[in-house]
Amino acid sequence: MSARRREPERLEEFVFESTTMVLAAGLEMTKHSITSAPGEFVREKGPLGIGSTWRCQVFEELVGRINAKEMGALALGAGLDPKALPDRVPCTVTYSNAGGFPSCTVQLAVDGNAAN
């Protein structure tokens, strides 16, 4: 009997919801009268260089953090190789306050095409 290999998860976008960081990022975008802006994910190495998390930021405001598995799923969803990601990856951050629930939706910018 052959073992089935599970297809890796692919995410087109990641949503950060209702945190102080999301509110700060949304406030910064509101100051610029926009709801979508270029941002970036920055790799944060773990203790002794083991493991990593990814920090998402826009206008130098922290939006949130995701783990390496979530970043890998985002990379696959954008058609990128998760193992070949640089330490800084451009993204597009879109702020929403629909229904009084603030959120930031993030998509990786393929070929560096972040929203302006």
N, C-alpha and C positions, 0 to 999 in steps of 0.2 A: 504494500500500500504506500503510495507516495504522499509525502507531506505537502500540504498546500501552503504556498507562501502568501502571506497577507499583504495586500496592497497598502502602501503607506498612506496615511491621511493627508489630504490636500485641503488647504484653506485658501479661499479667495481673499478673505479679509478677517481681521480680528477686532473685536469690540471691547473697549474698556468702558465700564459703566460706573456711574454715580460714586466717584471717589473725590477726595479733595484735590488730587492731582488732575483729574479730568476737569473739574471746575476751574482750576487755575489755568489750564491750557485753553479752555473755552473762553475765559475772561480775556486772555491775551489775544486770541483770535478776534473777539468782539471789539477790542481796542483798535484793531486794524480793519474793522468792518468787513470781515470775511468769515466764511464758515468752513473753508477748506484751504489747507496750506501745505507746503512741502515740509517734511520732517525727516527724521532719520532714526534708525535703530543702531545702537552702539553696543558692541559686545562687552560684557563685564566678566572678566575671568574670576573664577572662584579661588578660594584659598590654595596657595601653592600651585596655582595654574591649573587646578583640577576642576573640570566642569565650567559651565558658563551660563549666564542669563543675558537677556537682551533688554536694554533700556530704550524705550521709545520717547522721543522728545520733539517738541515743536516750539519755535521761538525760545529755545533754551529752557523751556518748561518741561518737566517730567510729566508724561502722560500716564505711564505705567511700565511694568516689566513683564516679560514673558520668559518661559523656560526654553531650553534648546530644542525640545521636541516640538513645541508650538511654532518656533521660528522655522524649523525644518518643514513643517506642514505649510506655512506661509510661502516659503521658498518654492516648494513643489507646486503650489497653486499658482504661482507667478511664472512657472516654467524655468526656475533656476535650480542649480545643483546645490542642495543644502550643505554639502561638504566643502564647497568651493566659495562660500560667502566671505567677503572681506569683513574687517572689524567694524566697518560703518556701511550701512545699507540705506539708501534713500527710500522714503515712503511718502505717501499722501495721507494726511490726517484730516478727517472731516468731523466737525463738531455738530451735535444736535442736542436740542433740549425739548424734544417732542414730548408732550404730555407731562412736562415737568420732571422728566427723567434724563439728566444729562449723560451723554455718552460721546466717545470719540471712536470712530470707525477708521481703521488703519489698513491700507493696502500697500504692498511693496511696489515701488516705482521700477518698472522694467526698463532697462537701458537708460536709467537715470531720469526718466520723464516724470518728475514729481510735479504736482499742481503748482501753478504760480498764483 
